[in-house]
Amino acid sequence: MMHGSLEDQRELVGPASNNALLAGLTRALALCNRIIVVLAAMALVLACLILSYSVLTRTLFHSPTYWQDEAAVFLLVGATFLTAPFVQSLRGHIGIEAFVGLLSPAMNRLRLLLVDVASLAFCAFFCWKSWTLMHEAWVDGQVSNSMWSPPLAIPYGLMAAGMTLLCVQILLQILTSFGKSSRDKASRS
């Protein structure tokens, strides 16, 4: 589900053309998002291959596996968190659409702005905690409890990077909405 109708989506996803810096940042983040989506797709395929290898190794050769599960989980964590900004750029996250048809376009823009501000506040907190966890894991040398013992800074770093990009995406959408609302007011006068 997305916020708003399909017509609203085309307007919401496009860059703010009245501000060159904002439009440039939006295009740069969109390029970054496209690259990450391709890498995340490869990470998902690799995670499937790793888990399949693990099952076959244990079943056919009765050989213990100790690194495959964690490697697959790390790939999945990275794919999940790093693609969140792409999904947000399309406003593809679940939203409450019951009010879209009942509210005026101005009220819908306000609703989207309030949702974006609340989302940014939550994601900024989550981002801060992720960076804190990554820093603690790095400084303390924390590793997982498995035989392989990979550093926990890896998944925490992937979470932190994904949440940072998500915060940037939401902030750009908020700033873009202010540019569009001032442009709408100018066109009505």
TIKOLMAR-229337 format. One record per residue: residue number from 0; residue in three letters; chain; x, y, z of N, C-alpha, C in turn. Coordinates in steps of 0.2 Angstrom, whole numbers, plus 5000, padded with zeros to 4 digits. Layout:
REM TIKOLMAR-229337
+-----+------+-------+------+------+------+------+------+------+------+------+------+
:  nr : rest : kette :   nx :   ny :   nz :  cax :  cay :  caz :   cx :   cy :   cz :
+-----+------+-------+------+------+------+------+------+------+------+------+------+
: NUM :  ALA :     A :    X :    Y :    Z :    X :    Y :    Z :    X :    Y :    Z :
...
+-----+------+-------+------+------+------+------+------+------+------+------+------+
END
This chain:
REM TIKOLMAR-229337
+-----+------+-------+------+------+------+------+------+------+------+------+------+
:  nr : rest : kette :   nx :   ny :   nz :  cax :  cay :  caz :   cx :   cy :   cz :
+-----+------+-------+------+------+------+------+------+------+------+------+------+
:   0 :  MET :     A : 5004 : 4994 : 5000 : 5000 : 5000 : 5000 : 5004 : 5006 : 5000 :
:   1 :  MET :     A : 5002 : 5011 : 4997 : 5006 : 5018 : 4997 : 5001 : 5023 : 4999 :
:   2 :  HIS :     A : 5004 : 5029 : 5001 : 5001 : 5035 : 5003 : 4998 : 5038 : 4997 :
:   3 :  GLY :     A : 4991 : 5038 : 4996 : 4988 : 5042 : 4991 : 4987 : 5038 : 4985 :
:   4 :  SER :     A : 4984 : 5042 : 4980 : 4982 : 5039 : 4974 : 4988 : 5038 : 4969 :
:   5 :  LEU :     A : 4987 : 5035 : 4964 : 4992 : 5034 : 4959 : 4994 : 5041 : 4956 :
:   6 :  GLU :     A : 4990 : 5046 : 4955 : 4991 : 5052 : 4953 : 4996 : 5056 : 4958 :
:   7 :  ASP :     A : 4994 : 5055 : 4964 : 4998 : 5058 : 4969 : 5005 : 5056 : 4969 :
:   8 :  GLN :     A : 5006 : 5049 : 4968 : 5012 : 5046 : 4968 : 5017 : 5049 : 4963 :
:   9 :  ARG :     A : 5015 : 5050 : 4957 : 5019 : 5053 : 4952 : 5022 : 5060 : 4954 :
:  10 :  GLU :     A : 5018 : 5064 : 4958 : 5019 : 5071 : 4960 : 5024 : 5070 : 4966 :
:  11 :  LEU :     A : 5023 : 5065 : 4970 : 5027 : 5064 : 4977 : 5034 : 5062 : 4975 :
:  12 :  VAL :     A : 5035 : 5057 : 4970 : 5041 : 5054 : 4969 : 5046 : 5058 : 4965 :
:  13 :  GLY :     A : 5043 : 5063 : 4961 : 5048 : 5067 : 4957 : 5052 : 5072 : 4961 :
:  14 :  PRO :     A : 5058 : 5074 : 4958 : 5062 : 5078 : 4962 : 5059 : 5085 : 4962 :
:  15 :  ALA :     A : 5062 : 5089 : 4967 : 5060 : 5096 : 4967 : 5064 : 5100 : 4962 :
:  16 :  SER :     A : 5060 : 5103 : 4957 : 5064 : 5106 : 4951 : 5065 : 5113 : 4953 :
:  17 :  ASN :     A : 5062 : 5116 : 4958 : 5063 : 5123 : 4960 : 5069 : 5124 : 4964 :
:  18 :  ASN :     A : 5073 : 5119 : 4966 : 5079 : 5120 : 4970 : 5084 : 5115 : 4968 :
:  19 :  ALA :     A : 5089 : 5118 : 4964 : 5094 : 5114 : 4961 : 5098 : 5109 : 4966 :
:  20 :  LEU :     A : 5099 : 5112 : 4972 : 5103 : 5108 : 4977 : 5099 : 5102 : 4979 :
:  21 :  LEU :     A : 5092 : 5103 : 4981 : 5088 : 5098 : 4983 : 5087 : 5093 : 4977 :
:  22 :  ALA :     A : 5086 : 5095 : 4971 : 5085 : 5091 : 4965 : 5091 : 5086 : 4964 :
:  23 :  GLY :     A : 5097 : 5089 : 4965 : 5103 : 5086 : 4964 : 5104 : 5080 : 4969 :
:  24 :  LEU :     A : 5103 : 5082 : 4976 : 5103 : 5077 : 4981 : 5098 : 5071 : 4980 :
:  25 :  THR :     A : 5092 : 5073 : 4978 : 5087 : 5068 : 4977 : 5089 : 5063 : 4971 :
:  26 :  ARG :     A : 5092 : 5066 : 4966 : 5094 : 5062 : 4960 : 5100 : 5057 : 4963 :
:  27 :  ALA :     A : 5105 : 5060 : 4967 : 5111 : 5056 : 4969 : 5108 : 5051 : 4973 :
:  28 :  LEU :     A : 5103 : 5052 : 4978 : 5101 : 5047 : 4982 : 5097 : 5042 : 4978 :
:  29 :  ALA :     A : 5093 : 5044 : 4973 : 5090 : 5039 : 4969 : 5095 : 5034 : 4965 :
:  30 :  LEU :     A : 5101 : 5037 : 4963 : 5106 : 5033 : 4960 : 5109 : 5028 : 4965 :
:  31 :  CYS :     A : 5110 : 5031 : 4971 : 5113 : 5026 : 4976 : 5108 : 5021 : 4978 :
:  32 :  ASN :     A : 5101 : 5022 : 4978 : 5096 : 5018 : 4980 : 5096 : 5012 : 4974 :
:  33 :  ARG :     A : 5096 : 5014 : 4968 : 5096 : 5009 : 4962 : 5102 : 5004 : 4963 :
:  34 :  ILE :     A : 5108 : 5007 : 4964 : 5114 : 5003 : 4965 : 5113 : 4998 : 4971 :
:  35 :  ILE :     A : 5110 : 5000 : 4976 : 5109 : 4996 : 4982 : 5104 : 4991 : 4981 :
:  36 :  VAL :     A : 5099 : 4992 : 4977 : 5094 : 4987 : 4976 : 5097 : 4982 : 4972 :
:  37 :  VAL :     A : 5101 : 4983 : 4967 : 5104 : 4978 : 4963 : 5109 : 4974 : 4967 :
:  38 :  LEU :     A : 5113 : 4977 : 4972 : 5117 : 4973 : 4976 : 5113 : 4969 : 4981 :
:  39 :  ALA :     A : 5107 : 4972 : 4983 : 5103 : 4968 : 4988 : 5100 : 4962 : 4985 :
:  40 :  ALA :     A : 5098 : 4963 : 4978 : 5096 : 4957 : 4975 : 5101 : 4951 : 4974 :
:  41 :  MET :     A : 5107 : 4953 : 4973 : 5112 : 4949 : 4973 : 5114 : 4946 : 4980 :
:  42 :  ALA :     A : 5113 : 4950 : 4985 : 5114 : 4947 : 4992 : 5108 : 4942 : 4993 :
:  43 :  LEU :     A : 5102 : 4943 : 4991 : 5097 : 4938 : 4992 : 5098 : 4932 : 4989 :
:  44 :  VAL :     A : 5100 : 4932 : 4983 : 5102 : 4926 : 4979 : 5108 : 4922 : 4982 :
:  45 :  LEU :     A : 5113 : 4926 : 4984 : 5119 : 4923 : 4988 : 5116 : 4920 : 4994 :
:  46 :  ALA :     A : 5112 : 4923 : 4998 : 5109 : 4920 : 5004 : 5106 : 4914 : 5003 :
:  47 :  CYS :     A : 5102 : 4913 : 4998 : 5098 : 4907 : 4996 : 5103 : 4902 : 4994 :
:  48 :  LEU :     A : 5108 : 4903 : 4990 : 5114 : 4899 : 4988 : 5117 : 4896 : 4995 :
:  49 :  ILE :     A : 5119 : 4900 : 4999 : 5123 : 4899 : 5005 : 5118 : 4894 : 5009 :
:  50 :  LEU :     A : 5112 : 4896 : 5010 : 5108 : 4891 : 5014 : 5107 : 4884 : 5011 :
:  51 :  SER :     A : 5106 : 4884 : 5004 : 5105 : 4878 : 5001 : 5111 : 4874 : 5001 :
:  52 :  TYR :     A : 5117 : 4877 : 5001 : 5123 : 4873 : 5002 : 5124 : 4870 : 5009 :
:  53 :  SER :     A : 5122 : 4874 : 5014 : 5122 : 4872 : 5021 : 5117 : 4866 : 5021 :
:  54 :  VAL :     A : 5111 : 4866 : 5019 : 5107 : 4860 : 5019 : 5110 : 4854 : 5016 :
:  55 :  LEU :     A : 5112 : 4855 : 5010 : 5115 : 4849 : 5006 : 5121 : 4847 : 5010 :
:  56 :  THR :     A : 5126 : 4851 : 5012 : 5132 : 4849 : 5016 : 5130 : 4845 : 5022 :
:  57 :  ARG :     A : 5125 : 4847 : 5026 : 5123 : 4843 : 5032 : 5120 : 4837 : 5030 :
:  58 :  THR :     A : 5115 : 4837 : 5025 : 5111 : 4831 : 5023 : 5116 : 4826 : 5020 :
:  59 :  LEU :     A : 5119 : 4828 : 5015 : 5123 : 4823 : 5011 : 5130 : 4820 : 5014 :
:  60 :  PHE :     A : 5133 : 4825 : 5017 : 5140 : 4823 : 5020 : 5140 : 4823 : 5027 :
:  61 :  HIS :     A : 5134 : 4824 : 5031 : 5134 : 4824 : 5038 : 5140 : 4829 : 5041 :
:  62 :  SER :     A : 5141 : 4834 : 5038 : 5146 : 4839 : 5040 : 5143 : 4845 : 5043 :
:  63 :  PRO :     A : 5146 : 4847 : 5049 : 5143 : 4852 : 5052 : 5144 : 4859 : 5049 :
:  64 :  THR :     A : 5140 : 4863 : 5049 : 5141 : 4870 : 5046 : 5140 : 4875 : 5052 :
:  65 :  TYR :     A : 5145 : 4880 : 5051 : 5145 : 4884 : 5057 : 5145 : 4892 : 5054 :
:  66 :  TRP :     A : 5146 : 4893 : 5048 : 5146 : 4900 : 5046 : 5141 : 4902 : 5041 :
:  67 :  GLN :     A : 5137 : 4897 : 5038 : 5132 : 4898 : 5033 : 5126 : 4902 : 5036 :
:  68 :  ASP :     A : 5124 : 4900 : 5042 : 5118 : 4903 : 5044 : 5119 : 4911 : 5046 :
:  69 :  GLU :     A : 5124 : 4912 : 5049 : 5126 : 4919 : 5050 : 5127 : 4923 : 5044 :
:  70 :  ALA :     A : 5131 : 4920 : 5039 : 5132 : 4924 : 5033 : 5126 : 4926 : 5030 :
:  71 :  ALA :     A : 5121 : 4921 : 5029 : 5115 : 4922 : 5026 : 5111 : 4927 : 5030 :
:  72 :  VAL :     A : 5111 : 4927 : 5037 : 5107 : 4932 : 5041 : 5111 : 4939 : 5040 :
:  73 :  PHE :     A : 5117 : 4940 : 5039 : 5120 : 4946 : 5038 : 5118 : 4949 : 5031 :
:  74 :  LEU :     A : 5118 : 4945 : 5026 : 5116 : 4947 : 5020 : 5109 : 4949 : 5020 :
:  75 :  LEU :     A : 5105 : 4945 : 5023 : 5097 : 4947 : 5024 : 5096 : 4954 : 5027 :
:  76 :  VAL :     A : 5100 : 4955 : 5033 : 5100 : 4961 : 5037 : 5102 : 4967 : 5032 :
:  77 :  GLY :     A : 5107 : 4966 : 5029 : 5110 : 4971 : 5024 : 5105 : 4973 : 5019 :
:  78 :  ALA :     A : 5102 : 4968 : 5016 : 5097 : 4969 : 5010 : 5091 : 4972 : 5013 :
:  79 :  THR :     A : 5089 : 4970 : 5019 : 5083 : 4973 : 5022 : 5083 : 4981 : 5023 :
:  80 :  PHE :     A : 5089 : 4982 : 5027 : 5090 : 4989 : 5029 : 5092 : 4994 : 5024 :
:  81 :  LEU :     A : 5096 : 4991 : 5020 : 5099 : 4996 : 5014 : 5094 : 4997 : 5009 :
:  82 :  THR :     A : 5089 : 4993 : 5008 : 5084 : 4995 : 5003 : 5078 : 4999 : 5005 :
:  83 :  ALA :     A : 5078 : 5000 : 5012 : 5072 : 5004 : 5015 : 5071 : 5011 : 5012 :
:  84 :  PRO :     A : 5077 : 5014 : 5010 : 5076 : 5021 : 5007 : 5073 : 5020 : 5000 :
:  85 :  PHE :     A : 5075 : 5015 : 4996 : 5072 : 5014 : 4990 : 5064 : 5013 : 4990 :
:  86 :  VAL :     A : 5062 : 5009 : 4995 : 5055 : 5008 : 4996 : 5052 : 5015 : 4998 :
:  87 :  GLN :     A : 5055 : 5019 : 5002 : 5052 : 5025 : 5005 : 5052 : 5030 : 4999 :
:  88 :  SER :     A : 5057 : 5030 : 4994 : 5057 : 5034 : 4989 : 5051 : 5033 : 4984 :
:  89 :  LEU :     A : 5048 : 5027 : 4984 : 5042 : 5026 : 4981 : 5036 : 5026 : 4985 :
:  90 :  ARG :     A : 5037 : 5028 : 4991 : 5031 : 5028 : 4996 : 5028 : 5021 : 4996 :
:  91 :  GLY :     A : 5032 : 5016 : 4996 : 5029 : 5009 : 4996 : 5028 : 5006 : 5003 :
:  92 :  HIS :     A : 5030 : 5010 : 5008 : 5028 : 5007 : 5015 : 5021 : 5007 : 5016 :
:  93 :  ILE :     A : 5019 : 5003 : 5021 : 5012 : 5003 : 5022 : 5009 : 5009 : 5025 :
:  94 :  GLY :     A : 5004 : 5012 : 5023 : 5001 : 5018 : 5025 : 4993 : 5017 : 5026 :
:  95 :  ILE :     A : 4991 : 5022 : 5030 : 4983 : 5022 : 5031 : 4980 : 5026 : 5025 :
:  96 :  GLU :     A : 4976 : 5022 : 5021 : 4973 : 5025 : 5015 : 4966 : 5026 : 5016 :
:  97 :  ALA :     A : 4963 : 5025 : 5021 : 4956 : 5026 : 5022 : 4954 : 5033 : 5022 :
:  98 :  PHE :     A : 4959 : 5037 : 5024 : 4957 : 5045 : 5024 : 4959 : 5048 : 5017 :
:  99 :  VAL :     A : 4962 : 5045 : 5013 : 4964 : 5048 : 5007 : 4959 : 5051 : 5002 :
: 100 :  GLY :     A : 4954 : 5047 : 5002 : 4948 : 5049 : 4998 : 4943 : 5054 : 5001 :
: 101 :  LEU :     A : 4944 : 5054 : 5008 : 4939 : 5059 : 5012 : 4942 : 5066 : 5013 :
: 102 :  LEU :     A : 4949 : 5066 : 5012 : 4952 : 5072 : 5013 : 4954 : 5076 : 5007 :
: 103 :  SER :     A : 4954 : 5083 : 5008 : 4956 : 5087 : 5002 : 4963 : 5086 : 5000 :
: 104 :  PRO :     A : 4965 : 5088 : 4994 : 4972 : 5088 : 4993 : 4977 : 5091 : 4998 :
: 105 :  ALA :     A : 4975 : 5097 : 5000 : 4979 : 5101 : 5005 : 4979 : 5097 : 5011 :
: 106 :  MET :     A : 4974 : 5094 : 5014 : 4974 : 5090 : 5020 : 4978 : 5083 : 5019 :
: 107 :  ASN :     A : 4978 : 5081 : 5013 : 4982 : 5075 : 5011 : 4989 : 5076 : 5012 :
: 108 :  ARG :     A : 4991 : 5082 : 5009 : 4998 : 5084 : 5009 : 5000 : 5085 : 5016 :
: 109 :  LEU :     A : 4996 : 5088 : 5020 : 4997 : 5089 : 5028 : 4998 : 5082 : 5031 :
: 110 :  ARG :     A : 4994 : 5078 : 5029 : 4994 : 5071 : 5032 : 5001 : 5068 : 5030 :
: 111 :  LEU :     A : 5003 : 5068 : 5024 : 5009 : 5065 : 5022 : 5015 : 5069 : 5025 :
: 112 :  LEU :     A : 5014 : 5075 : 5026 : 5020 : 5079 : 5030 : 5020 : 5076 : 5037 :
: 113 :  LEU :     A : 5015 : 5076 : 5040 : 5015 : 5073 : 5047 : 5017 : 5066 : 5048 :
: 114 :  VAL :     A : 5015 : 5062 : 5043 : 5018 : 5055 : 5043 : 5025 : 5055 : 5042 :
: 115 :  ASP :     A : 5028 : 5059 : 5037 : 5035 : 5060 : 5036 : 5039 : 5062 : 5042 :
: 116 :  VAL :     A : 5036 : 5067 : 5045 : 5040 : 5070 : 5051 : 5040 : 5065 : 5057 :
: 117 :  ALA :     A : 5034 : 5061 : 5058 : 5034 : 5056 : 5063 : 5039 : 5050 : 5061 :
: 118 :  SER :     A : 5039 : 5048 : 5055 : 5043 : 5043 : 5053 : 5051 : 5045 : 5053 :
: 119 :  LEU :     A : 5052 : 5051 : 5052 : 5059 : 5054 : 5052 : 5061 : 5054 : 5060 :
: 120 :  ALA :     A : 5057 : 5056 : 5064 : 5059 : 5056 : 5071 : 5060 : 5049 : 5074 :
: 121 :  PHE :     A : 5056 : 5044 : 5072 : 5057 : 5037 : 5074 : 5063 : 5034 : 5071 :
: 122 :  CYS :     A : 5064 : 5035 : 5064 : 5070 : 5033 : 5061 : 5077 : 5036 : 5063 :
: 123 :  ALA :     A : 5076 : 5042 : 5065 : 5082 : 5046 : 5067 : 5084 : 5043 : 5074 :
: 124 :  PHE :     A : 5080 : 5041 : 5078 : 5081 : 5038 : 5085 : 5084 : 5031 : 5083 :
: 125 :  PHE :     A : 5081 : 5027 : 5079 : 5083 : 5020 : 5077 : 5090 : 5021 : 5074 :
: 126 :  CYS :     A : 5091 : 5026 : 5070 : 5098 : 5027 : 5067 : 5103 : 5028 : 5072 :
: 127 :  TRP :     A : 5102 : 5033 : 5077 : 5106 : 5034 : 5082 : 5108 : 5028 : 5086 :
: 128 :  LYS :     A : 5103 : 5024 : 5088 : 5104 : 5018 : 5092 : 5108 : 5013 : 5088 :
: 129 :  SER :     A : 5107 : 5012 : 5081 : 5111 : 5008 : 5077 : 5118 : 5010 : 5077 :
: 130 :  TRP :     A : 5120 : 5016 : 5076 : 5127 : 5019 : 5076 : 5130 : 5017 : 5083 :
: 131 :  THR :     A : 5126 : 5018 : 5088 : 5129 : 5017 : 5095 : 5130 : 5010 : 5096 :
: 132 :  LEU :     A : 5126 : 5005 : 5094 : 5127 : 4998 : 5094 : 5133 : 4996 : 5090 :
: 133 :  MET :     A : 5134 : 4999 : 5084 : 5139 : 4997 : 5080 : 5146 : 5000 : 5083 :
: 134 :  HIS :     A : 5146 : 5006 : 5086 : 5152 : 5009 : 5089 : 5154 : 5004 : 5095 :
: 135 :  GLU :     A : 5149 : 5002 : 5099 : 5151 : 4998 : 5105 : 5153 : 4991 : 5103 :
: 136 :  ALA :     A : 5150 : 4988 : 5097 : 5153 : 4982 : 5095 : 5160 : 4982 : 5092 :
: 137 :  TRP :     A : 5161 : 4988 : 5089 : 5168 : 4989 : 5086 : 5173 : 4990 : 5091 :
: 138 :  VAL :     A : 5172 : 4995 : 5096 : 5176 : 4996 : 5101 : 5178 : 4990 : 5106 :
: 139 :  ASP :     A : 5172 : 4987 : 5108 : 5173 : 4981 : 5112 : 5175 : 4975 : 5109 :
: 140 :  GLY :     A : 5175 : 4975 : 5102 : 5177 : 4969 : 5099 : 5172 : 4963 : 5099 :
: 141 :  GLN :     A : 5165 : 4965 : 5100 : 5160 : 4960 : 5101 : 5159 : 4956 : 5094 :
: 142 :  VAL :     A : 5159 : 4949 : 5096 : 5157 : 4944 : 5090 : 5151 : 4940 : 5092 :
: 143 :  SER :     A : 5149 : 4937 : 5087 : 5143 : 4932 : 5089 : 5145 : 4926 : 5093 :
: 144 :  ASN :     A : 5141 : 4923 : 5096 : 5142 : 4917 : 5100 : 5143 : 4911 : 5096 :
: 145 :  SER :     A : 5144 : 4911 : 5090 : 5145 : 4905 : 5086 : 5152 : 4903 : 5086 :
: 146 :  MET :     A : 5154 : 4897 : 5083 : 5160 : 4895 : 5082 : 5164 : 4899 : 5077 :
: 147 :  TRP :     A : 5161 : 4902 : 5072 : 5164 : 4907 : 5067 : 5165 : 4913 : 5070 :
: 148 :  SER :     A : 5161 : 4916 : 5074 : 5162 : 4922 : 5078 : 5164 : 4928 : 5074 :
: 149 :  PRO :     A : 5159 : 4930 : 5069 : 5160 : 4936 : 5065 : 5159 : 4942 : 5069 :
: 150 :  PRO :     A : 5162 : 4948 : 5068 : 5161 : 4954 : 5072 : 5154 : 4956 : 5071 :
: 151 :  LEU :     A : 5151 : 4958 : 5077 : 5144 : 4961 : 5077 : 5143 : 4968 : 5074 :
: 152 :  ALA :     A : 5149 : 4971 : 5073 : 5149 : 4977 : 5070 : 5147 : 4977 : 5063 :
: 153 :  ILE :     A : 5147 : 4971 : 5060 : 5145 : 4971 : 5053 : 5137 : 4972 : 5052 :
: 154 :  PRO :     A : 5133 : 4968 : 5056 : 5126 : 4969 : 5055 : 5124 : 4975 : 5058 :
: 155 :  TYR :     A : 5127 : 4978 : 5063 : 5125 : 4984 : 5066 : 5127 : 4990 : 5061 :
: 156 :  GLY :     A : 5132 : 4989 : 5058 : 5134 : 4994 : 5053 : 5130 : 4994 : 5047 :
: 157 :  LEU :     A : 5127 : 4988 : 5045 : 5122 : 4988 : 5039 : 5116 : 4991 : 5041 :
: 158 :  MET :     A : 5114 : 4990 : 5048 : 5108 : 4993 : 5050 : 5109 : 5001 : 5050 :
: 159 :  ALA :     A : 5114 : 5003 : 5053 : 5115 : 5010 : 5054 : 5116 : 5014 : 5047 :
: 160 :  ALA :     A : 5119 : 5011 : 5042 : 5120 : 5014 : 5036 : 5113 : 5014 : 5032 :
: 161 :  GLY :     A : 5109 : 5009 : 5033 : 5102 : 5009 : 5030 : 5098 : 5014 : 5033 :
: 162 :  MET :     A : 5098 : 5014 : 5040 : 5094 : 5019 : 5043 : 5096 : 5026 : 5042 :
: 163 :  THR :     A : 5102 : 5027 : 5041 : 5105 : 5034 : 5039 : 5102 : 5036 : 5032 :
: 164 :  LEU :     A : 5103 : 5031 : 5027 : 5100 : 5033 : 5021 : 5092 : 5034 : 5021 :
: 165 :  LEU :     A : 5089 : 5030 : 5025 : 5082 : 5031 : 5026 : 5080 : 5038 : 5028 :
: 166 :  CYS :     A : 5084 : 5040 : 5033 : 5083 : 5047 : 5036 : 5084 : 5052 : 5031 :
: 167 :  VAL :     A : 5089 : 5051 : 5027 : 5091 : 5056 : 5022 : 5085 : 5056 : 5017 :
: 168 :  GLN :     A : 5082 : 5050 : 5015 : 5077 : 5050 : 5010 : 5071 : 5053 : 5013 :
: 169 :  ILE :     A : 5069 : 5052 : 5019 : 5063 : 5055 : 5022 : 5064 : 5063 : 5023 :
: 170 :  LEU :     A : 5070 : 5065 : 5025 : 5071 : 5072 : 5025 : 5071 : 5075 : 5018 :
: 171 :  LEU :     A : 5073 : 5072 : 5013 : 5073 : 5075 : 5006 : 5065 : 5076 : 5004 :
: 172 :  GLN :     A : 5061 : 5071 : 5006 : 5054 : 5071 : 5004 : 5051 : 5076 : 5008 :
: 173 :  ILE :     A : 5053 : 5078 : 5015 : 5050 : 5083 : 5018 : 5052 : 5090 : 5015 :
: 174 :  LEU :     A : 5058 : 5091 : 5014 : 5060 : 5097 : 5011 : 5057 : 5098 : 5004 :
: 175 :  THR :     A : 5056 : 5093 : 5000 : 5053 : 5093 : 4994 : 5046 : 5095 : 4994 :
: 176 :  SER :     A : 5042 : 5092 : 4999 : 5035 : 5094 : 5000 : 5034 : 5102 : 5002 :
: 177 :  PHE :     A : 5039 : 5105 : 5006 : 5039 : 5112 : 5007 : 5040 : 5116 : 5000 :
: 178 :  GLY :     A : 5044 : 5113 : 4996 : 5045 : 5117 : 4990 : 5039 : 5116 : 4985 :
: 179 :  LYS :     A : 5036 : 5110 : 4985 : 5030 : 5110 : 4981 : 5024 : 5114 : 4984 :
: 180 :  SER :     A : 5023 : 5114 : 4991 : 5018 : 5118 : 4993 : 5019 : 5125 : 4992 :
: 181 :  SER :     A : 5025 : 5128 : 4992 : 5026 : 5135 : 4990 : 5025 : 5136 : 4983 :
: 182 :  ARG :     A : 5027 : 5131 : 4979 : 5025 : 5132 : 4972 : 5018 : 5132 : 4970 :
: 183 :  ASP :     A : 5014 : 5127 : 4974 : 5007 : 5127 : 4973 : 5004 : 5133 : 4975 :
: 184 :  LYS :     A : 5006 : 5137 : 4980 : 5003 : 5143 : 4982 : 5004 : 5148 : 4977 :
: 185 :  ALA :     A : 5010 : 5148 : 4974 : 5012 : 5153 : 4969 : 5008 : 5152 : 4963 :
: 186 :  SER :     A : 5007 : 5146 : 4961 : 5003 : 5145 : 4955 : 4995 : 5147 : 4956 :
: 187 :  ARG :     A : 4993 : 5146 : 4962 : 4986 : 5148 : 4963 : 4985 : 5156 : 4963 :
: 188 :  SER :     A : 4990 : 5160 : 4965 : 4989 : 5167 : 4965 : 4990 : 5170 : 4959 :
+-----+------+-------+------+------+------+------+------+------+------+------+------+
END
